[in-house]
């Protein structure tokens, strides 16, 4: 059970209030507007770590395997996410190529890498201060990881191309679909408050969890 008391401002109505201790699977709601203020997942560290490791593996497959294979007039071509961004650059669409590369490759890769670093760091009794900073960067990058938008665009392209050629979804397409689900699950299952409570901040104080354990041992 999370026994740390925190004063937070409701994102819906700005009401300042103190969060009560939350048992597993519990949610805290604002008494004024009903906005969810905090959620305590049943497994705030191990499950997100497993999901992040799976996302890292799926991300590699999604960016190395072909998204689709197209056959027309006896000619077959295939492309990957990076290959598609490169072709956009070659054909003079530099801004679009940079946007695709950032939102479909760089941002998801950085988000997964930061989350892996955070979840591995907080497994220590005294997590390093960098864990909190990395979590901030991960939260900042998550909205820019737009694999779901790219997936929708590719599906629309497939529907239109089927009238001109034979299009077969590749392994990369299925991997992107799985990656979208995993990224959503990571965001839902990770508990940022658990990371904050374990982080060793710059003022030199021990995390609340460690302080509580030390007091209980006295």
C-alpha positions in Angstrom: 0.0 0.0 0.0 1.2 3.5 -0.8 1.2 5.4 2.5 2.7 8.7 1.3 0.5 11.7 1.6 0.7 14.2 -1.2 -1.0 17.6 -1.9 -2.0 17.9 -5.5 -4.0 20.3 -7.7 -6.9 18.7 -9.6 -6.2 19.0 -13.4 -9.9 19.6 -14.0 -10.8 22.3 -11.4 -7.5 23.2 -9.7 -8.8 22.2 -6.3 -5.9 21.6 -3.9 -6.3 18.4 -1.9 -4.4 15.7 -0.1 -4.3 12.3 -1.6 -5.2 9.5 0.9 -3.2 6.3 1.0 -4.2 4.2 -2.0 -4.5 0.4 -1.8 -3.7 -1.7 -4.9 -6.0 -1.1 -7.9 -7.6 2.0 -6.2 -8.3 5.4 -7.7 -8.5 8.8 -6.1 -11.1 11.2 -7.6 -11.6 14.9 -7.1 -14.6 15.5 -4.8 -15.6 18.6 -6.7 -15.4 17.5 -10.4 -14.8 13.8 -10.3 -11.5 14.0 -12.2 -9.1 11.0 -11.6 -6.2 12.3 -9.5 -4.2 9.1 -9.0 -4.3 5.4 -9.7 -2.3 2.8 -7.8 -1.8 -0.2 -10.2 -1.5 -3.7 -8.8 2.1 -4.0 -9.9 3.6 -0.5 -10.4 7.1 -1.7 -11.4 7.4 -5.3 -12.6 4.6 -5.2 -15.1 5.6 -1.9 -16.7 9.2 -3.2 -16.9 8.0 -6.4 -18.7 5.9 -4.4 -21.1 8.7 -2.0 -21.8 11.1 -4.8 -22.6 8.6 -6.3 -24.9 8.1 -2.9 -26.6 11.8 -2.6 -27.1 11.9 -6.0 -28.9 8.8 -5.3 -31.0 10.2 -1.8 -31.9 13.3 -3.4 -33.4 11.1 -5.7 -35.5 8.8 -2.9 -36.5 11.7 -0.8 -37.8 13.6 -3.6 -39.6 10.9 -5.8 -41.1 8.9 -4.6 -44.2 5.7 -2.7 -43.5 4.2 -3.9 -46.7 5.0 -5.6 -50.0 3.4 -4.3 -53.2 3.3 -6.2 -56.5 2.3 -4.6 -59.8 3.0 -5.7 -63.4 5.3 -8.4 -62.2 7.4 -6.0 -60.1 7.6 -6.3 -56.3 8.7 -3.7 -53.9 8.8 -3.4 -50.1 9.7 -0.7 -47.6 10.3 -0.1 -43.9 9.5 2.9 -41.7 13.0 4.3 -42.1 13.0 3.5 -45.8 9.7 5.4 -46.2 11.1 8.4 -44.5 14.2 8.2 -46.7 12.1 8.1 -49.9 10.2 11.1 -48.8 13.5 13.0 -48.3 14.8 11.9 -51.7 11.6 13.1 -53.4 11.9 16.6 -51.9 9.6 16.2 -48.9 12.2 17.0 -46.3 9.8 18.3 -43.6 7.5 15.4 -44.0 10.4 13.0 -43.9 11.7 14.6 -40.7 8.3 14.5 -39.1 7.9 10.8 -39.9 11.3 9.9 -38.7 10.9 11.8 -35.4 7.3 10.7 -34.6 7.6 7.1 -35.8 11.2 6.2 -34.9 13.1 8.7 -32.7 10.4 9.6 -30.2 9.2 6.0 -29.6 12.8 4.8 -29.3 13.7 7.6 -26.8 10.5 6.9 -24.8 11.2 3.2 -24.5 14.8 3.8 -23.7 14.0 6.4 -21.0 11.3 4.1 -19.5 13.7 1.2 -19.4 16.3 3.3 -17.6 13.7 4.6 -15.1 12.2 1.2 -14.3 15.6 -0.4 -13.9 16.9 2.4 -11.7 14.0 2.4 -9.3 14.5 -1.3 -8.6 17.3 -0.1 -6.3 16.5 0.7 -2.7 17.9 4.2 -3.3 17.1 5.2 -6.8 19.5 7.8 -8.4 18.3 11.4 -8.9 18.5 10.9 -12.7 15.5 8.5 -12.6 13.1 11.4 -11.9 14.6 13.5 -14.7 14.4 10.6 -17.2 10.8 10.1 -16.2 10.0 13.7 -17.0 11.6 13.3 -20.4 9.7 10.1 -21.1 6.4 11.8 -20.2 7.3 14.8 -22.4 8.1 12.5 -25.4 5.1 10.2 -25.1 2.7 12.4 -27.0 5.2 12.7 -29.8 5.4 8.9 -30.3 2.7 8.7 -32.9 2.9 5.2 -34.2 -0.8 4.9 -34.1 -1.1 7.9 -36.5 1.4 6.4 -38.9 -0.5 3.0 -38.6 -3.7 4.7 -39.6 -2.0 6.5 -42.5 -0.5 3.2 -43.8 -3.9 1.5 -43.6 -5.5 4.2 -45.6 -2.7 4.0 -48.2 -3.2 0.2 -48.4 -6.9 0.6 -49.1 -6.2 3.0 -51.9 -3.3 1.0 -53.4 -5.3 -2.2 -53.6 -7.1 -0.7 -56.6 -3.8 -0.3 -58.5 -1.7 -3.2 -57.2 -1.5 -6.3 -55.0 -0.6 -5.1 -51.4 0.4 -7.6 -48.8 1.0 -6.3 -45.2 4.4 -7.3 -43.9 5.7 -8.3 -40.5 6.5 -4.7 -39.7 2.9 -3.8 -40.0 1.8 -6.3 -37.4 4.7 -5.3 -35.2 3.7 -1.7 -35.3 0.2 -2.7 -34.3 1.5 -4.6 -31.3 3.8 -1.7 -30.5 0.9 0.7 -30.3 -0.9 -1.5 -27.8 2.3 -1.9 -25.7 3.0 1.8 -25.5 -0.6 2.4 -24.4 -0.3 -0.3 -21.7 3.0 1.1 -20.4 1.4 4.5 -20.0 -1.6 3.0 -18.2 0.3 0.6 -15.9 3.3 2.8 -14.8 2.8 4.8 -11.6 4.8 8.0 -11.7 4.2 8.6 -8.0 6.0 5.3 -7.3 9.1 6.6 -9.1 8.9 10.0 -7.3 8.7 8.2 -4.0 11.8 6.2 -4.7 13.9 8.9 -6.3 16.9 10.4 -4.4 16.4 14.1 -4.9 19.0 16.8 -5.0 18.3 18.0 -1.4 20.0 14.8 -0.1 16.9 13.4 1.6 16.2 9.7 1.4 13.1 8.7 -0.5 10.0 8.4 1.7 9.8 4.6 1.2 13.4 4.2 2.5 12.7 6.5 5.4 9.6 4.5 6.4 11.6 1.3 6.3 14.4 2.8 8.4 11.9 4.0 11.0 10.1 0.7 11.1 13.4 -1.1 11.7 14.3 1.1 14.7 
